[in-house]
Amino acid sequence: MNSAVPSPPDRPRLLVLHGEGDLPPGRERIDDHPALGRVVYATAEDLAAKLPGTHVLFVWDLFSEALAAAWPKADTLTWVHAATAGVDNLMFPALVESDVVVTNSRGIFEQPIAEYVLGLIIAYAKDFHRTWEYQREHRWEHRETERVGGKRVLIVGTGPIARRIGRLLTAVGMEVRASGSRARDGDPDFGAVVLSGIAERGPRGEPTLFGELPEADHVIIAAPLTDDTRGLVDRHFLDLMKPTARLINVARGPIVDQADLVDALDSGVIAGAALDVFEREPLKASSPLWSRPGSVVSPHMSGDVVGWREELVDLFLDELSHYLDGREPRNVVDKRRGYVPG
């Protein structure tokens, strides 16, 4: 399984996979690229018909799983670029085992998501939801609120998004830790990193994620969706959290068992949960998460700021220039792990 994109053919063929009515902004920068041959646009429905002869696939349909079904038609494909940070929708066995290189859009979403997480923490601590509710009711009710500085945060994940969250939360005086594959102290963004295992201690007595959960005031899910993280936040995980703690998920929905979370909110096991991602999206109007005490529901928007779509195209064109020049792309995904290492 190669990690480098093979040398491109003369004027390679590019296919853009997009949703219905959702094309990349400024698409003329792609269509008129002087070094490309034919540029083709496809939806999930006609991807298989248009995939033969394609060298580069730009997955603009952010969470589409259509490539798995169309894969037998990928006769000349060498590189897949995803307009997302997470690539779990592309990690089907045939692609993982192939020599096709996958890149992602690391570098676009880190700061916006970190700001979103900080905003949620402040909103919880300062009781903004009731302030807005009482304002609508013309109701004057003085309350005391919580401090943000000095609170303890445990971030599940150590990737670029997790790191940016760690830096921002540290800057406002929060005590940050993270869980990762190797325990260590003195990390520049997290201070301490604990093992991501479910035991209370690691094999050499190292601190672990589950051992740290009882100490955290906020638990932030910022890890990729992999076999190890799918269903990680279950009833046992939630039972280990403080009854005053809040959960924030800005990663992938299937990391959290939604039924267990609803039970935990109903029974007061935790104080709240802010979810930007869900097991299935969009979240059904009948879901109990909309109205559970302490819950905040947002429609997968934590990284989407004004201009983000243009930034995604800019990044793709930069990676395309690397590909056309025979240089290594910047954001090569380790397909075994499901994310860009480092």
N, C-alpha and C positions, 0 to 999 in steps of 0.2 A: 504494500500500500504506500504509494509515493506521497511525499509531503510537498513536492514542488510541482507547479503547473508546467506541463510539457510546453516546448516552444510552440507558439501559435502558428497556424498556417497563414499564408498570405490572405489578408482581408477575411478574417474569420466571421462566421455567421453567428449572430446574437439573437436569442429569443428572450422576450420579456414576458414573464407569467404575471398576469394582473387579474384583479377582480372585475366584475361587471361594472363598467363606467368609471373605473378607478385606474387612470393611467398616470405615470410619473410626471410631475410638473416639468416644464421646459424640455419636453421629450425631443425637441428638435436637436438638442445637444447630443442626444444619443443617435437619432436618425441620421444626422448629417456628419457623424464622426468620420473623418477622412480615411481612417485606417480600418474601418469595419466594412465587411461585405454587406450582405443583406441583413436587415434588422426586421424581425418578425414579432408580432404581438399575439399572445394566446391567452385564453381563459382556461380554467380547469377542464372544461368540457372538450376543448379541441387541442389540448396540449399534446396528446399522443399522436395526433395527425400531423402536427407541425414540428415535433421534436426531431425527427430524422434529419441528419446533416447539420445539426446545431453543435457549435463548439463551446459557446458560453451561454449559460442560463442565468438571467437576473430575476430572482424571485421577489417580485414587487407585491404579490398577493401574500400578505405578511405571514399568515399562519396556515397557508394551504398545504395539504398533504397529497396533492394531485401527482407529484412527481413519482411517488412510489408505484402508483398504478400504471403510469406511462413509461416507467423505467426500461422495459424491453425495447423501446423505440430509441433509446439514447445511444445511438450507434457511434457518434463521433464526439460526444460530450467530454470535455476536459476540466471544466471549471463551473462551479455553481456559487453564485453570490447571493446572500440573503439580506434583505433590507430590514433585518431585525438583529437584536443581540443574541437572543435564544434561537437555537437551530434544532430543537428537539423534533420539530415536524419533518425534518429532513434526515434524521438519523435512522433510516430503515436499513436492514442488514445489507441489501445489495449495494447501496451507495457507500455504506461504511467499508465494505470489503473491496470496493473498486479503487482504481487509481485516480478517480475524479477528485479534485481538490475543492473543498468547501471553505468559503470565507464569510464573515459576518460583518455587521455594521457597528462594531465596537468603536467607541469614541463619540457617538451621537447622543446617547441617552443618559450617560452617567450623571452629569450635573443636574439636568432636569429632574431625574428620579430622586437624587439626593435632596434637592430642594422640596420635592413633594413629601418625602418622608419627614423632613424637619417640620414642614407645615402641619402635617398630621399630629406629630408629637406636641407641638405648641397648641394646636387646636384642642387636643384632649386636655392638656395641662391647664389651659386657661378657660376651659368650659365654654368655648365659643358657640357650640351648638345651642346651648341654653340661652346665651346672650342674644343670639339671633331670634330664637323662638320667643323670648320674653319681649324683645323689641316689637315683633309683629303683634303681640298681645297688649302693647303699651303698659307693660308690667315692670315695676321697679322692685327688684329683689337683689339686695346686696349678698354677695357670696365671697368666700375665700377660695383661692385657686392654688394650684401646685407650682412648685419650682420646676424648671427644666434643668438648670445647672445642678450637677451633683447626682443626677439620676443615672442608673446603670443600664446600658444598652448591650444586648447580645445580638450580633449580626450573624445569621447563618449564611456562610459564603465568604470567600476572600477574593473574588474577581474584581474587575474594574469598577462595576457599579457598587459593590459592597465597599470597596476602598473609598470611593468618593463620598458615600454615606458616612463612613467612619470619620473622614476628615472634617466634614461639615458639622457633625454632631459633637466631635471633640472641640471644635472652635466655639461652640456655645456652652462649653463647660460640662458636657456629659462624659461619663466614664464608659469607655467603649471597649468591648471585647468582640472577638469573632471566632467562628468555628471553621476549621479547615483540615486538610489532610495531614498536617504536621504541627504539633504543639510547639510554641516558641514564645519567648518574651522579647520585648523591645522592638516589636513591629512598628514601623513609622506611622502607620495609619490606624492600627487597632490596639496598640499597646501590647496586649497579650492575645495569642491565638490558641484556642483549645482544640483538642481532637474532635472530629465530627462523629464520634461513635455514640452508641446508645448506652454503653456501660457508664457507671459513675466515675470510673477511673480507667485510664489507658493501661496497656500491658506493662508499662514501666512506671505506673503511678501518675501518669500525666493527667491534667484536668481535661474533662470532656464536655461536649455540648450538653448532654443530659445532666451532668453534674453541675453545670453552671446555670441551668434554667431556673432553679429556685431563687437565684440571686438577682435576676434581671427585672427591671421595671418595664422595659420595652424589648420585645423580640422581633427582629426585622428579618424577613425571609428575602434573601437576595442571591439565591443559588440557582444554578441551571437545573432544569428538569432532567434527571438521569434515573437509572434503576435504583440508585442509592437514595435519592431524595423523593421519589414518588411515594405519596402517602406518609411522608415523614412526620408531619404534624397531625398526629392522631390523638385519641383520648389520653393515652399514657403521656405523651408529650405535653398536652395541655394541663394534665393533672399536676405535673411537676412545676408549672408556672405559679407565680404569686397570684392570689385572688385580686390583687390591685394592679396586676400587670396587663399590658395590651400587646396584641399581636398585630403586625403590619406585614402584608404580603404584596410585594411589588415584583415578584419573580414569575412563577407559573402556577396556575390554579391547582393542578393535580398534586402539588406538594402538600396541600392541606386537605384533610378529610372534612368536607363541608358538613356532613351529618354530625360528626363528632364535635365540630366547632359550634354548631347550633346548640347542641346539648350543653356544651360548656358555658355558653353565654346565658342560656336559660337558667342554669343551676348556679350561676355566679362563680364558677371555677376560675374564670378570668374576668377582668373588668371591661374589656372591649376588644374589638378586632376591626381593623381597617383593611379592606380587601380591594385591590385594583385588578385582580385576576381571579378566574373562577374555573372550576372543572369543565364547564361548558359555557361558551359565550355566544350570544349575550345571555346574561343571567335572566332566567324566566321571571316574569312578573309575580308568579306564585311562590317564589322562593322565600322561605322564612328569614333569610339573611337581610332582606330589605328592612325589616321592622324589629330585629332583635335588639335588646338593650345593649348599648355600647357599640353597635355596629356602624361602620361607614362603608358604603358601597360606591365605587366609582368605576366607570366603564373602560378599563384598560387604557388609561390616559396619562399615567404618571410621567411618562417620558415624552409626551407629545406637546411640544411648545410651538409657538408661532415660528414657521420656517423650517420645521423638522423634516418635512418631506423634501424640500430643496436640498437640505444638508445630506440626506440619504443619497440623492442623485449625485451630489458633489463627491461623496465618498466613493460611490461605485465608479465614477469616471476616473478618480485617482487610482483605484485598484486596477481598473482597465488599462491605464497607462503603464502600470507595472507589468501587467500580463503581456501587453503588446511589445514592450521593450525587453521581454525575457527576464524580468526581475521578479523576485519573490514578492507576492502580495503581503501586505502588512498584517492582515487579520486572518491568518490560516487557522482553521479549526482542527484540533486534534479529534478526529472522528471517533476514536475509541472512548475518549472522555466526554465528548459532546460540547466542548467549549474551546476557546482560544487559551492555551496555557500561558503562564507567566503573569 
